[in-house]
Amino acid sequence: MIIIFDLITKYGDIIIHHGKNNDRAYLLSIGDSDIDFVYEKLEKLAKQNNYGKIIVKLPYKSIAKFIKNGFVIEANIPKYYYGLEDAVFLCKYYNEKRKVDEEKFKCDDIIKISKIKAQKGKNIKLDTSFICCKATIADVSSMTELYRKIFKTYPFPIHNEEYILKTMNENVIYYGVWEKTKLIALSSIEMDIKNNAAEMTDFAVLEEYRGNNIAHALLGKMEEKSFKLGIKTVFTIARAKSPGMNITFARSGYDYGGTLINNTNISGQIESMNVWYKSLK
């Protein structure tokens, strides 16, 4: 199967991830760009390509233009920018069906269960037969092999060695768990150094090893590293219908920030995603 990944397009300070794979335009960063120009660029992209959704992540101070033009708030991350100002996820739908999550009740139950189990997450340890540490360039081949096994589709080309190497050299730190010499799990810190924030992302655990607190161990290692780097706020965007990952973040002290409806093409279909956040200060 050939997967055509969406594009990351830059217009000066503006960074937009867009394409038909996720059927959306996603504003990742605006830098110091004029908000009117940002809005016009996104609207033009969406209409030209017939995308089903626009989603933006913006400082709270910059949302008025989008609210005025039909965007709605789906999630937020308090104190994302420099540990001071909130980040807000807003969206606008161009396809009415895209607004409706047919698994909403199931996803709502997962959030409730995650919050209940959050009280039982202390002192969770990784079995001594596993080793959890930072991945290196020497691991890239086994990393892409693992990602290919787990994700039929993914928003970014993590199945590709060149992509992994490129991100390693830019703003991403990968962590893995090994059983002897076998790589059995991965995750990554995607750093937003400018804003002292980071996304805990790209979690993948081989099916036969799930239930061993591996994702929890990876998350702990990544938080330790993020704190040392001066990161103030960490967050994730987790599959809404995945009990394991939502429970992992809740047990690790993350708060629920909202749900992005039918947002991301992952494992072969577009799914809703939950935002969880935590302050490391």
C-alpha angles and dihedrals in degrees: 000000000000115000118202107205125211120256131253106217126187126204103182105294093352118101118191128180109203144154146108095277089076092018092225148088111239120194105214099174140359101189108189095327123138109266094223090056091048092051094048092049092052094046091050093049093049095048096043092051098034093235118182095222146016117207125184135187109208142160110264090245090062102051101087095087091052096045089051090055099051104277119140130205114250102168145351141205112210116225094002096145111070089328088290116076129051124244115220128201112213128176144189123201125215093179117059093209089056089066093062122080105201090197096050096123092050091048092048090053090052091055091050093048091047092054092048093049091047088083091060099053104096124118096009107165135192118242112259091237088073129070120210118195146127117299120231139201089271089064098053097101094051090043094058090043090056093047091050090054094052107034122052087185133006135180092245130036098259088147089070122086094209090055093050091049092047093051092045088057093048123037109324130096116192126207127194142187120222133193099207101309097338117104106222104165143020142187137161147215111227102197127212094190095174091062098033090241136117141191119229100214152138094061113178128166124177108251096240091057099049117118094045098101090252097140089049091054092048091050092051092052091048093049091052090052093045092052091051089052092055096254110160103186130033128186144167138208104217131185105267094218095049108097094187099059095040091050090047092057095042091051089050092059100264121146124223112252103180143285127277104214119229089339113144138042103226130154092000104314143058110264139180116255132210123221117219124179141185137185116231095191 
